[in-house]
Structures are given as structure tokens and as C-alpha cells.
Amino acid sequence: MEFVSVSGRFLNPSFEAKLKLVFDIYDVDSDGSISENDIRGILSHIPLEVIVRIVIILDFVRNGRTS
């Protein structure tokens, strides 16, 4: 019964549970905050081409065009 209760939290998590999961993923050193080093650690695992696409999309969203 306990397994069903615990697994139910992962099958239909609340918004807060999802937010905590994402926060914990980005808080690489588990110090309770997301630092520049945490972000650098995450970004170091993303291919450069993907980062460039993200920057282009964010630029477009911000300015309505890419520069």
C-alpha cells in the first residue's frame, strides 16, 4: 500500500512537487540556491547548437526579431 501511495506522487505530482523537482535538478550542489556555477554546470551538458537556438528564440521573443 505504501508503494502505491509513494508512486502516486510521481504519476500525478502537484505543481509544487514539479517545481521542487526542477529546482533540485538545477541546484547541482544542493546548497538551497541556484548559483551561476549551477547554471554553468547544467549548460556545460547542452550542445552549443542548442544553446545558440535558445538564445535566438529568446532574442526574438524579447525584441520581435533576431539581431
FIVEXLUM-822812 format. One record per atom (N, C-alpha, C, CB): residue in three letters; chain; atom name; y, x, z. Coordinates in nm, 4 decimals, decimal comma. Atoms other than C-alpha are relative to their C-alpha. Glycine has a CB too. Example, Ala and Ser with C-alpha at 12.3 -4.5 7.8 and 13.67 -1.06 7.14 Angstrom:
<rec type="ala" mol="A" atom="N" yy="-0,1190" xx="0,0890" zz="0,0000"/>
<rec type="ala" mol="A" atom="CA" yy="-0,4500" xx="1,2300" zz="0,7800"/>
<rec type="ala" mol="A" atom="C" yy="0,1200" xx="0,0900" zz="0,0000"/>
<rec type="ala" mol="A" atom="CB" yy="0,0027" xx="-0,0992" zz="0,1246"/>
<rec type="ser" mol="A" atom="N" yy="-0,1190" xx="-0,0820" zz="-0,0060"/>
<rec type="ser" mol="A" atom="CA" yy="-0,1060" xx="1,3670" zz="0,7140"/>
<rec type="ser" mol="A" atom="C" yy="0,1090" xx="-0,0770" zz="0,0730"/>
<rec type="ser" mol="A" atom="CB" yy="0,0462" xx="0,0414" zz="-0,1415"/>
# end
This chain:
<rec type="met" mol="A" atom="N" yy="-0,1194" xx="0,0820" zz="0,0000"/>
<rec type="met" mol="A" atom="CA" yy="0,0000" xx="0,0000" zz="0,0000"/>
<rec type="met" mol="A" atom="C" yy="0,1263" xx="0,0867" zz="0,0000"/>
<rec type="met" mol="A" atom="CB" yy="-0,0005" xx="-0,0934" zz="0,1207"/>
<rec type="glu" mol="A" atom="N" yy="-0,1163" xx="-0,0897" zz="-0,0044"/>
<rec type="glu" mol="A" atom="CA" yy="0,2368" xx="0,2860" zz="0,0798"/>
<rec type="glu" mol="A" atom="C" yy="0,0277" xx="0,0592" zz="-0,1379"/>
<rec type="glu" mol="A" atom="CB" yy="-0,0226" xx="0,1130" zz="0,1028"/>
<rec type="phe" mol="A" atom="N" yy="-0,0172" xx="-0,0543" zz="0,1346"/>
<rec type="phe" mol="A" atom="CA" yy="0,1754" xx="0,4354" zz="-0,2668"/>
<rec type="phe" mol="A" atom="C" yy="0,0744" xx="-0,0987" zz="-0,0888"/>
<rec type="phe" mol="A" atom="CB" yy="-0,1360" xx="0,0348" zz="-0,0619"/>
<rec type="val" mol="A" atom="N" yy="-0,0644" xx="0,1031" zz="0,0810"/>
<rec type="val" mol="A" atom="CA" yy="0,2777" xx="0,1071" zz="-0,4283"/>
<rec type="val" mol="A" atom="C" yy="0,1476" xx="-0,0106" zz="0,0371"/>
<rec type="val" mol="A" atom="CB" yy="-0,0705" xx="-0,1364" zz="0,0185"/>
<rec type="ser" mol="A" atom="N" yy="-0,1389" xx="0,0086" zz="-0,0459"/>
<rec type="ser" mol="A" atom="CA" yy="0,5934" xx="0,0934" zz="-0,2170"/>
<rec type="ser" mol="A" atom="C" yy="0,0817" xx="0,1183" zz="-0,0483"/>
<rec type="ser" mol="A" atom="CB" yy="0,0055" xx="-0,0079" zz="0,1521"/>
<rec type="val" mol="A" atom="N" yy="-0,0717" xx="-0,1215" zz="0,0418"/>
<rec type="val" mol="A" atom="CA" yy="0,6931" xx="0,4525" zz="-0,2948"/>
<rec type="val" mol="A" atom="C" yy="0,0135" xx="0,0043" zz="-0,1512"/>
<rec type="val" mol="A" atom="CB" yy="-0,0726" xx="0,1266" zz="0,0501"/>
<rec type="ser" mol="A" atom="N" yy="-0,0083" xx="-0,0058" zz="0,1458"/>
<rec type="ser" mol="A" atom="CA" yy="0,6091" xx="0,4321" zz="-0,6653"/>
<rec type="ser" mol="A" atom="C" yy="0,0943" xx="-0,1062" zz="-0,0543"/>
<rec type="ser" mol="A" atom="CB" yy="-0,1385" xx="-0,0169" zz="-0,0618"/>
<rec type="gly" mol="A" atom="N" yy="-0,0926" xx="0,1039" zz="0,0420"/>
<rec type="gly" mol="A" atom="CA" yy="0,8116" xx="0,1106" zz="-0,6928"/>
<rec type="gly" mol="A" atom="C" yy="0,1437" xx="0,0495" zz="-0,0031"/>
<rec type="gly" mol="A" atom="CB" yy="-0,0112" xx="-0,1194" zz="0,0915"/>
<rec type="arg" mol="A" atom="N" yy="-0,1345" xx="-0,0559" zz="-0,0017"/>
<rec type="arg" mol="A" atom="CA" yy="1,1242" xx="0,3091" zz="-0,6082"/>
<rec type="arg" mol="A" atom="C" yy="0,0290" xx="0,0795" zz="-0,1270"/>
<rec type="arg" mol="A" atom="CB" yy="0,0185" xx="0,0885" zz="0,1224"/>
<rec type="phe" mol="A" atom="N" yy="-0,0186" xx="-0,0785" zz="0,1215"/>
<rec type="phe" mol="A" atom="CA" yy="1,0690" xx="0,5230" zz="-0,9162"/>
<rec type="phe" mol="A" atom="C" yy="-0,0089" xx="-0,0865" zz="-0,1259"/>
<rec type="phe" mol="A" atom="CB" yy="-0,1033" xx="0,1113" zz="-0,0062"/>
<rec type="leu" mol="A" atom="N" yy="0,0138" xx="0,0869" zz="0,1162"/>
<rec type="leu" mol="A" atom="CA" yy="0,9759" xx="0,2391" zz="-1,1508"/>
<rec type="leu" mol="A" atom="C" yy="0,1234" xx="-0,0866" zz="-0,0213"/>
<rec type="leu" mol="A" atom="CB" yy="-0,1224" xx="-0,0880" zz="0,0149"/>
<rec type="asn" mol="A" atom="N" yy="-0,1179" xx="0,0847" zz="0,0098"/>
<rec type="asn" mol="A" atom="CA" yy="1,2835" xx="0,0306" zz="-1,0739"/>
<rec type="asn" mol="A" atom="C" yy="0,1051" xx="0,0496" zz="0,1005"/>
<rec type="asn" mol="A" atom="CB" yy="-0,0367" xx="-0,1500" zz="0,0261"/>
<rec type="pro" mol="A" atom="N" yy="-0,0930" xx="-0,0567" zz="-0,0992"/>
<rec type="pro" mol="A" atom="CA" yy="1,5350" xx="0,2574" zz="-0,8961"/>
<rec type="pro" mol="A" atom="C" yy="0,1356" xx="-0,0697" zz="-0,0026"/>
<rec type="pro" mol="A" atom="CB" yy="0,0189" xx="0,1497" zz="-0,0249"/>
<rec type="ser" mol="A" atom="N" yy="-0,1348" xx="0,0548" zz="-0,0093"/>
<rec type="ser" mol="A" atom="CA" yy="1,8700" xx="0,1331" zz="-0,7748"/>
<rec type="ser" mol="A" atom="C" yy="0,0983" xx="0,0955" zz="-0,0665"/>
<rec type="ser" mol="A" atom="CB" yy="0,0394" xx="-0,0253" zz="0,1476"/>
<rec type="phe" mol="A" atom="N" yy="-0,1044" xx="-0,0851" zz="0,0569"/>
<rec type="phe" mol="A" atom="CA" yy="2,1923" xx="0,2662" zz="-0,9197"/>
<rec type="phe" mol="A" atom="C" yy="0,0233" xx="0,1218" zz="0,0885"/>
<rec type="phe" mol="A" atom="CB" yy="0,1311" xx="-0,0790" zz="-0,0175"/>
<rec type="glu" mol="A" atom="N" yy="-0,0224" xx="-0,1098" zz="-0,0936"/>
<rec type="glu" mol="A" atom="CA" yy="2,2407" xx="0,4765" zz="-0,6061"/>
<rec type="glu" mol="A" atom="C" yy="-0,1112" xx="0,1045" zz="-0,0090"/>
<rec type="glu" mol="A" atom="CB" yy="0,0102" xx="-0,0537" zz="0,1429"/>
<rec type="ala" mol="A" atom="N" yy="0,1128" xx="-0,0925" zz="0,0116"/>
<rec type="ala" mol="A" atom="CA" yy="1,8922" xx="0,6276" zz="-0,6414"/>
<rec type="ala" mol="A" atom="C" yy="0,0102" xx="0,0813" zz="-0,1290"/>
<rec type="ala" mol="A" atom="CB" yy="-0,1337" xx="-0,0770" zz="0,0041"/>
<rec type="lys" mol="A" atom="N" yy="-0,0167" xx="-0,0706" zz="0,1273"/>
<rec type="lys" mol="A" atom="CA" yy="1,9595" xx="0,7133" zz="-1,0069"/>
<rec type="lys" mol="A" atom="C" yy="0,1123" xx="0,1025" zz="0,0110"/>
<rec type="lys" mol="A" atom="CB" yy="0,0292" xx="-0,0998" zz="-0,1144"/>
<rec type="leu" mol="A" atom="N" yy="-0,1138" xx="-0,0895" zz="-0,0171"/>
<rec type="leu" mol="A" atom="CA" yy="2,2960" xx="0,8651" zz="-0,9160"/>
<rec type="leu" mol="A" atom="C" yy="-0,0386" xx="0,1208" zz="0,0844"/>
<rec type="leu" mol="A" atom="CB" yy="0,1174" xx="-0,0743" zz="0,0644"/>
<rec type="lys" mol="A" atom="N" yy="0,0433" xx="-0,1112" zz="-0,0847"/>
<rec type="lys" mol="A" atom="CA" yy="2,1391" xx="1,0751" zz="-0,6381"/>
<rec type="lys" mol="A" atom="C" yy="-0,0917" xx="0,0938" zz="-0,0773"/>
<rec type="lys" mol="A" atom="CB" yy="-0,0713" xx="-0,0523" zz="0,1256"/>
<rec type="leu" mol="A" atom="N" yy="0,0899" xx="-0,0828" zz="0,0798"/>
<rec type="leu" mol="A" atom="CA" yy="1,8683" xx="1,1962" zz="-0,8764"/>
<rec type="leu" mol="A" atom="C" yy="0,0785" xx="0,0892" zz="-0,0948"/>
<rec type="leu" mol="A" atom="CB" yy="-0,0979" xx="-0,0873" zz="-0,0787"/>
<rec type="val" mol="A" atom="N" yy="-0,0820" xx="-0,0792" zz="0,0925"/>
<rec type="val" mol="A" atom="CA" yy="2,1257" xx="1,3069" zz="-1,1344"/>
<rec type="val" mol="A" atom="C" yy="0,0791" xx="0,1056" zz="0,0760"/>
<rec type="val" mol="A" atom="CB" yy="0,0959" xx="-0,0910" zz="-0,0797"/>
<rec type="phe" mol="A" atom="N" yy="-0,0749" xx="-0,0964" zz="-0,0816"/>
<rec type="phe" mol="A" atom="CA" yy="2,3380" xx="1,4704" zz="-0,8629"/>
<rec type="phe" mol="A" atom="C" yy="-0,0911" xx="0,1139" zz="0,0419"/>
<rec type="phe" mol="A" atom="CB" yy="0,0611" xx="-0,0684" zz="0,1247"/>
<rec type="asp" mol="A" atom="N" yy="0,0934" xx="-0,1040" zz="-0,0445"/>
<rec type="asp" mol="A" atom="CA" yy="2,0342" xx="1,6562" zz="-0,7280"/>
<rec type="asp" mol="A" atom="C" yy="-0,0419" xx="0,0926" zz="-0,1137"/>
<rec type="asp" mol="A" atom="CB" yy="-0,1234" xx="-0,0638" zz="0,0617"/>
<rec type="ile" mol="A" atom="N" yy="0,0342" xx="-0,0842" zz="0,1154"/>
<rec type="ile" mol="A" atom="CA" yy="1,9486" xx="1,7796" zz="-1,0781"/>
<rec type="ile" mol="A" atom="C" yy="0,1111" xx="0,1016" zz="-0,0262"/>
<rec type="ile" mol="A" atom="CB" yy="-0,0241" xx="-0,0870" zz="-0,1262"/>
<rec type="tyr" mol="A" atom="N" yy="-0,1128" xx="-0,0892" zz="0,0277"/>
<rec type="tyr" mol="A" atom="CA" yy="2,2973" xx="1,9260" zz="-1,1244"/>
<rec type="tyr" mol="A" atom="C" yy="0,0355" xx="0,0898" zz="0,1175"/>
<rec type="tyr" mol="A" atom="CB" yy="0,1205" xx="-0,0809" zz="-0,0387"/>
<rec type="asp" mol="A" atom="N" yy="-0,0229" xx="-0,0835" zz="-0,1183"/>
<rec type="asp" mol="A" atom="CA" yy="2,3204" xx="2,0607" zz="-0,7669"/>
<rec type="asp" mol="A" atom="C" yy="-0,1138" xx="0,1010" zz="0,0091"/>
<rec type="asp" mol="A" atom="CB" yy="0,0094" xx="-0,0869" zz="0,1313"/>
<rec type="val" mol="A" atom="N" yy="0,1108" xx="-0,0935" zz="0,0179"/>
<rec type="val" mol="A" atom="CA" yy="2,0975" xx="2,3519" zz="-0,8647"/>
<rec type="val" mol="A" atom="C" yy="-0,0344" xx="0,0741" zz="0,1291"/>
<rec type="val" mol="A" atom="CB" yy="0,0338" xx="0,1001" zz="-0,1091"/>
<rec type="asp" mol="A" atom="N" yy="0,0266" xx="-0,0775" zz="-0,1215"/>
<rec type="asp" mol="A" atom="CA" yy="2,1382" xx="2,5456" zz="-0,5390"/>
<rec type="asp" mol="A" atom="C" yy="-0,0118" xx="-0,0876" zz="0,1253"/>
<rec type="asp" mol="A" atom="CB" yy="0,1098" xx="0,1024" zz="0,0202"/>
<rec type="ser" mol="A" atom="N" yy="0,0197" xx="0,0974" zz="-0,1092"/>
<rec type="ser" mol="A" atom="CA" yy="2,1072" xx="2,2293" zz="-0,3222"/>
<rec type="ser" mol="A" atom="C" yy="0,0942" xx="0,0198" zz="0,1177"/>
<rec type="ser" mol="A" atom="CB" yy="-0,1416" xx="0,0074" zz="0,0497"/>
<rec type="asp" mol="A" atom="N" yy="-0,0969" xx="-0,0199" zz="-0,1085"/>
<rec type="asp" mol="A" atom="CA" yy="2,4251" xx="2,3006" zz="-0,1260"/>
<rec type="asp" mol="A" atom="C" yy="0,0856" xx="-0,1237" zz="0,0254"/>
<rec type="asp" mol="A" atom="CB" yy="0,0899" xx="0,1179" zz="-0,0319"/>
<rec type="gly" mol="A" atom="N" yy="-0,0731" xx="0,1238" zz="-0,0222"/>
<rec type="gly" mol="A" atom="CA" yy="2,5537" xx="1,9430" zz="-0,1477"/>
<rec type="gly" mol="A" atom="C" yy="0,1224" xx="-0,0176" zz="-0,0873"/>
<rec type="gly" mol="A" atom="CB" yy="0,0405" xx="-0,0078" zz="0,1406"/>
<rec type="ser" mol="A" atom="N" yy="-0,1116" xx="0,0137" zz="0,0938"/>
<rec type="ser" mol="A" atom="CA" yy="2,8121" xx="2,0068" zz="-0,4186"/>
<rec type="ser" mol="A" atom="C" yy="-0,0418" xx="0,0576" zz="-0,1346"/>
<rec type="ser" mol="A" atom="CB" yy="0,1282" xx="0,0714" zz="0,0535"/>
<rec type="ile" mol="A" atom="N" yy="0,0276" xx="-0,0511" zz="0,1342"/>
<rec type="ile" mol="A" atom="CA" yy="2,8121" xx="2,0718" zz="-0,7910"/>
<rec type="ile" mol="A" atom="C" yy="0,1096" xx="0,1004" zz="-0,0324"/>
<rec type="ile" mol="A" atom="CB" yy="-0,0061" xx="-0,1163" zz="-0,1074"/>
<rec type="ser" mol="A" atom="N" yy="-0,0960" xx="-0,1082" zz="0,0207"/>
<rec type="ser" mol="A" atom="CA" yy="2,9811" xx="2,4071" zz="-0,8420"/>
<rec type="ser" mol="A" atom="C" yy="0,0021" xx="0,0441" zz="-0,1463"/>
<rec type="ser" mol="A" atom="CB" yy="-0,0336" xx="0,1194" zz="0,0908"/>
<rec type="glu" mol="A" atom="N" yy="-0,0072" xx="-0,0575" zz="0,1348"/>
<rec type="glu" mol="A" atom="CA" yy="3,0852" xx="2,5943" zz="-1,1528"/>
<rec type="glu" mol="A" atom="C" yy="-0,1294" xx="0,0740" zz="-0,0327"/>
<rec type="glu" mol="A" atom="CB" yy="0,1211" xx="0,0957" zz="-0,0125"/>
<rec type="asn" mol="A" atom="N" yy="0,1257" xx="-0,0721" zz="0,0234"/>
<rec type="asn" mol="A" atom="CA" yy="2,7740" xx="2,8103" zz="-1,1110"/>
<rec type="asn" mol="A" atom="C" yy="-0,1152" xx="-0,0957" zz="-0,0284"/>
<rec type="asn" mol="A" atom="CB" yy="-0,0341" xx="0,0876" zz="0,1207"/>
<rec type="asp" mol="A" atom="N" yy="0,1034" xx="0,1001" zz="0,0287"/>
<rec type="asp" mol="A" atom="CA" yy="2,5548" xx="2,4986" zz="-1,1008"/>
<rec type="asp" mol="A" atom="C" yy="0,0101" xx="-0,0469" zz="-0,1451"/>
<rec type="asp" mol="A" atom="CB" yy="0,0127" xx="-0,1206" zz="0,0964"/>
<rec type="ile" mol="A" atom="N" yy="-0,0206" xx="0,0457" zz="0,1378"/>
<rec type="ile" mol="A" atom="CA" yy="2,7084" xx="2,3761" zz="-1,4278"/>
<rec type="ile" mol="A" atom="C" yy="-0,0380" xx="0,1097" zz="-0,0984"/>
<rec type="ile" mol="A" atom="CB" yy="0,1466" xx="-0,0428" zz="-0,0221"/>
<rec type="arg" mol="A" atom="N" yy="0,0380" xx="-0,1121" zz="0,0888"/>
<rec type="arg" mol="A" atom="CA" yy="2,6722" xx="2,7202" zz="-1,5853"/>
<rec type="arg" mol="A" atom="C" yy="-0,1517" xx="0,0122" zz="-0,0099"/>
<rec type="arg" mol="A" atom="CB" yy="0,0604" xx="0,1334" zz="0,0512"/>
<rec type="gly" mol="A" atom="N" yy="0,1460" xx="-0,0073" zz="0,0005"/>
<rec type="gly" mol="A" atom="CA" yy="2,3056" xx="2,7212" zz="-1,4843"/>
<rec type="gly" mol="A" atom="C" yy="-0,0620" xx="-0,1055" zz="-0,0885"/>
<rec type="gly" mol="A" atom="CB" yy="-0,0534" xx="-0,0139" zz="0,1398"/>
<rec type="ile" mol="A" atom="N" yy="0,0497" xx="0,1091" zz="0,0844"/>
<rec type="ile" mol="A" atom="CA" yy="2,2470" xx="2,3843" zz="-1,6491"/>
<rec type="ile" mol="A" atom="C" yy="0,0296" xx="0,0292" zz="-0,1465"/>
<rec type="ile" mol="A" atom="CB" yy="0,0633" xx="-0,1348" zz="0,0415"/>
<rec type="leu" mol="A" atom="N" yy="-0,0399" xx="-0,0241" zz="0,1387"/>
<rec type="leu" mol="A" atom="CA" yy="2,4416" xx="2,4751" zz="-1,9629"/>
<rec type="leu" mol="A" atom="C" yy="-0,0748" xx="0,1173" zz="-0,0626"/>
<rec type="leu" mol="A" atom="CB" yy="0,1492" xx="0,0255" zz="-0,0071"/>
<rec type="ser" mol="A" atom="N" yy="0,0716" xx="-0,1158" zz="0,0545"/>
<rec type="ser" mol="A" atom="CA" yy="2,2515" xx="2,8035" zz="-1,9987"/>
<rec type="ser" mol="A" atom="C" yy="-0,1348" xx="-0,0388" zz="-0,0606"/>
<rec type="ser" mol="A" atom="CB" yy="-0,0208" xx="0,1042" zz="0,1089"/>
<rec type="his" mol="A" atom="N" yy="0,1283" xx="0,0467" zz="0,0532"/>
<rec type="his" mol="A" atom="CA" yy="1,9397" xx="2,5984" zz="-2,0800"/>
<rec type="his" mol="A" atom="C" yy="0,0165" xx="-0,0931" zz="-0,1198"/>
<rec type="his" mol="A" atom="CB" yy="-0,0779" xx="-0,0709" zz="0,1088"/>
<rec type="ile" mol="A" atom="N" yy="-0,0266" xx="0,0882" zz="0,1132"/>
<rec type="ile" mol="A" atom="CA" yy="2,1074" xx="2,3914" zz="-2,3513"/>
<rec type="ile" mol="A" atom="C" yy="0,0351" xx="0,0854" zz="-0,1215"/>
<rec type="ile" mol="A" atom="CB" yy="0,1148" xx="-0,1007" zz="0,0326"/>
<rec type="pro" mol="A" atom="N" yy="-0,0315" xx="-0,0791" zz="0,1196"/>
<rec type="pro" mol="A" atom="CA" yy="2,1102" xx="2,5325" zz="-2,7063"/>
<rec type="pro" mol="A" atom="C" yy="0,1490" xx="-0,0111" zz="-0,0370"/>
<rec type="pro" mol="A" atom="CB" yy="-0,0875" xx="-0,0460" zz="-0,1186"/>
<rec type="leu" mol="A" atom="N" yy="-0,1416" xx="-0,0064" zz="0,0348"/>
<rec type="leu" mol="A" atom="CA" yy="2,4566" xx="2,6369" zz="-2,8250"/>
<rec type="leu" mol="A" atom="C" yy="0,0395" xx="-0,1088" zz="-0,0996"/>
<rec type="leu" mol="A" atom="CB" yy="0,0333" xx="0,1365" zz="-0,0572"/>
<rec type="glu" mol="A" atom="N" yy="-0,0314" xx="0,1014" zz="0,0999"/>
<rec type="glu" mol="A" atom="CA" yy="2,4402" xx="2,3962" zz="-3,1193"/>
<rec type="glu" mol="A" atom="C" yy="0,0245" xx="-0,1362" zz="0,0662"/>
<rec type="glu" mol="A" atom="CB" yy="-0,1139" xx="-0,0103" zz="-0,1029"/>
<rec type="val" mol="A" atom="N" yy="-0,0156" xx="0,1270" zz="-0,0704"/>
<rec type="val" mol="A" atom="CA" yy="2,4048" xx="2,1029" zz="-2,8807"/>
<rec type="val" mol="A" atom="C" yy="0,1323" xx="-0,0019" zz="0,0753"/>
<rec type="val" mol="A" atom="CB" yy="-0,1176" xx="-0,0237" zz="0,0970"/>
<rec type="ile" mol="A" atom="N" yy="-0,1270" xx="-0,0090" zz="-0,0731"/>
<rec type="ile" mol="A" atom="CA" yy="2,6983" xx="2,2204" zz="-2,6677"/>
<rec type="ile" mol="A" atom="C" yy="0,1171" xx="-0,0176" zz="-0,0960"/>
<rec type="ile" mol="A" atom="CB" yy="0,0113" xx="0,1356" zz="0,0744"/>
<rec type="val" mol="A" atom="N" yy="-0,1069" xx="0,0135" zz="0,0998"/>
<rec type="val" mol="A" atom="CA" yy="2,9149" xx="2,2516" zz="-2,9805"/>
<rec type="val" mol="A" atom="C" yy="0,0139" xx="-0,1459" zz="-0,0422"/>
<rec type="val" mol="A" atom="CB" yy="-0,0284" xx="0,0895" zz="-0,1238"/>
<rec type="arg" mol="A" atom="N" yy="-0,0056" xx="0,1417" zz="0,0375"/>
<rec type="arg" mol="A" atom="CA" yy="2,8231" xx="1,8954" zz="-3,0830"/>
<rec type="arg" mol="A" atom="C" yy="0,0628" xx="-0,0839" zz="0,1108"/>
<rec type="arg" mol="A" atom="CB" yy="-0,1406" xx="-0,0526" zz="-0,0321"/>
<rec type="ile" mol="A" atom="N" yy="-0,0573" xx="0,0736" zz="-0,1132"/>
<rec type="ile" mol="A" atom="CA" yy="2,9079" xx="1,7675" zz="-2,7355"/>
<rec type="ile" mol="A" atom="C" yy="0,1510" xx="0,0200" zz="0,0056"/>
<rec type="ile" mol="A" atom="CB" yy="-0,0647" xx="0,0450" zz="0,1326"/>
<rec type="val" mol="A" atom="N" yy="-0,1433" xx="-0,0293" zz="-0,0032"/>
<rec type="val" mol="A" atom="CA" yy="3,2475" xx="1,9406" zz="-2,7445"/>
<rec type="val" mol="A" atom="C" yy="0,0716" xx="-0,0733" zz="-0,1132"/>
<rec type="val" mol="A" atom="CB" yy="0,0248" xx="0,1523" zz="-0,0104"/>
<rec type="ile" mol="A" atom="N" yy="-0,0605" xx="0,0704" zz="0,1141"/>
<rec type="ile" mol="A" atom="CA" yy="3,3210" xx="1,7942" zz="-3,0898"/>
<rec type="ile" mol="A" atom="C" yy="0,0102" xx="-0,1494" zz="0,0303"/>
<rec type="ile" mol="A" atom="CB" yy="-0,0830" xx="0,0234" zz="-0,1296"/>
<rec type="ile" mol="A" atom="N" yy="-0,0014" xx="0,1429" zz="-0,0334"/>
<rec type="ile" mol="A" atom="CA" yy="3,2280" xx="1,4441" zz="-2,9711"/>
<rec type="ile" mol="A" atom="C" yy="0,1051" xx="-0,0284" zz="0,1059"/>
<rec type="ile" mol="A" atom="CB" yy="-0,1386" xx="-0,0462" zz="0,0490"/>
<rec type="leu" mol="A" atom="N" yy="-0,0996" xx="0,0211" zz="-0,1056"/>
<rec type="leu" mol="A" atom="CA" yy="3,4388" xx="1,4762" zz="-2,6556"/>
<rec type="leu" mol="A" atom="C" yy="0,1417" xx="0,0152" zz="-0,0540"/>
<rec type="leu" mol="A" atom="CB" yy="-0,0229" xx="0,0984" zz="0,1153"/>
<rec type="asp" mol="A" atom="N" yy="-0,1311" xx="-0,0189" zz="0,0620"/>
<rec type="asp" mol="A" atom="CA" yy="3,7313" xx="1,6053" zz="-2,8611"/>
<rec type="asp" mol="A" atom="C" yy="0,0385" xx="-0,1243" zz="-0,0795"/>
<rec type="asp" mol="A" atom="CB" yy="0,0000" xx="0,1247" zz="-0,0915"/>
<rec type="phe" mol="A" atom="N" yy="-0,0262" xx="0,1211" zz="0,0792"/>
<rec type="phe" mol="A" atom="CA" yy="3,7002" xx="1,3063" zz="-3,0935"/>
<rec type="phe" mol="A" atom="C" yy="0,0327" xx="-0,1185" zz="0,0902"/>
<rec type="phe" mol="A" atom="CB" yy="-0,1210" xx="-0,0335" zz="-0,0887"/>
<rec type="val" mol="A" atom="N" yy="-0,0230" xx="0,1115" zz="-0,0928"/>
<rec type="val" mol="A" atom="CA" yy="3,6784" xx="1,0604" zz="-2,8041"/>
<rec type="val" mol="A" atom="C" yy="0,1391" xx="0,0127" zz="0,0637"/>
<rec type="val" mol="A" atom="CB" yy="-0,1103" xx="-0,0035" zz="0,1103"/>
<rec type="arg" mol="A" atom="N" yy="-0,1281" xx="-0,0233" zz="-0,0656"/>
<rec type="arg" mol="A" atom="CA" yy="3,9829" xx="1,2169" zz="-2,6404"/>
<rec type="arg" mol="A" atom="C" yy="0,1182" xx="-0,0183" zz="-0,0942"/>
<rec type="arg" mol="A" atom="CB" yy="0,0031" xx="0,1386" zz="0,0584"/>
<rec type="asn" mol="A" atom="N" yy="-0,1131" xx="-0,0042" zz="0,0930"/>
<rec type="asn" mol="A" atom="CA" yy="4,2032" xx="1,2549" zz="-2,9492"/>
<rec type="asn" mol="A" atom="C" yy="-0,0120" xx="-0,0964" zz="-0,1174"/>
<rec type="asn" mol="A" atom="CB" yy="0,0156" xx="0,1383" zz="-0,0527"/>
<rec type="gly" mol="A" atom="N" yy="0,0184" xx="0,0860" zz="0,1164"/>
<rec type="gly" mol="A" atom="CA" yy="4,0568" xx="1,0130" zz="-3,2015"/>
<rec type="gly" mol="A" atom="C" yy="-0,0269" xx="0,0792" zz="-0,1267"/>
<rec type="gly" mol="A" atom="CB" yy="0,1211" xx="-0,0870" zz="-0,0195"/>
<rec type="arg" mol="A" atom="N" yy="0,0318" xx="-0,0891" zz="0,1129"/>
<rec type="arg" mol="A" atom="CA" yy="3,9868" xx="1,3121" zz="-3,4272"/>
<rec type="arg" mol="A" atom="C" yy="-0,0512" xx="0,1317" zz="0,0552"/>
<rec type="arg" mol="A" atom="CB" yy="0,1249" xx="0,0232" zz="-0,0918"/>
<rec type="thr" mol="A" atom="N" yy="0,0429" xx="-0,1339" zz="-0,0429"/>
<rec type="thr" mol="A" atom="CA" yy="3,8330" xx="1,6576" zz="-3,4133"/>
<rec type="thr" mol="A" atom="C" yy="0,1026" xx="0,1004" zz="-0,0491"/>
<rec type="thr" mol="A" atom="CB" yy="-0,1432" xx="0,0351" zz="-0,0544"/>
<rec type="ser" mol="A" atom="N" yy="-0,0984" xx="-0,1015" zz="0,0400"/>
<rec type="ser" mol="A" atom="CA" yy="4,0516" xx="1,9641" zz="-3,4250"/>
<rec type="ser" mol="A" atom="C" yy="-0,0661" xx="0,1300" zz="-0,0359"/>
<rec type="ser" mol="A" atom="CB" yy="0,1008" xx="0,0234" zz="0,1103"/>
# end
